[in-house]
Amino acid sequence: AIENGTTAKVKLKDMINAIKKIRNTGTDNVKIEAKKDMLVMSNYGDNRIKASYKVKADVKGKDATIYRVEYIASVLKDIKEKEIEIQYKTNRPIKITAKTDTLKMKAYVAPYIP
């Protein structure tokens, strides 16, 4: 478990769309930041194009951490549920959880450390 961090429930399609938009800026990294009722996802690095996308979410916490966009995208593409839960803490791995009535899938992605 990721203790004392941020927990957010978010629609999978909204998260996938934001990740795709971030990838389209040519960045390798995505910054995920918790705000009131949303996650703010932005590109991180030496990009000339600055991009930031707001994703509605049920959020508890206020952490911000940077992850490799390709690793987050590869986890999300295999999920079929409509909603996911993410848990993360500043400079700690992100845990992505999807549940059905009979199955619970968890995946962890390490943070980007420059």
WOWO-V758626 format. One line per field, one symbol per residue. ss: DSSP state (A for helix, B for strand, O for the rest). phi: phi as a letter, one per 20 degrees, with the letter a starting at -180 (. if undefined). psi: psi as a letter, one per 20 degrees, with the letter a starting at -180 (. if undefined). A space follows every 10 residues. Layout:
# WOWO-V758626
ss=???
phi=???
psi=???
This chain:
# WOWO-V758626
ss=OOOOOBBBBB BAAAAAAAAA AAAOOOOOBB BBBBBOOBBB BBBBOOOOOO OBBBBBBBBB OOOBBBBBAA AAAAAAOOOO OOBBBBBBOO OOOBBBBBBO OOOBBBBBBO BOOO
phi=.deldecbdb fgffffffff ffgfeneecc edcecfmadd dcfcqeffee cbcecfbedc pbebbdcfff fffffffeed feccddcbbg mcfeddcccc fdbcdccdcf ffcf
psi=qoqkbppppq pghggggggg gghiijqiqp pppprpjrpp pqqpbkqhpp qpppppqopo rkrpqpqphh gghhghhipi qhqrpqprqp krqpppppqa hiqpppqqpq qpo.
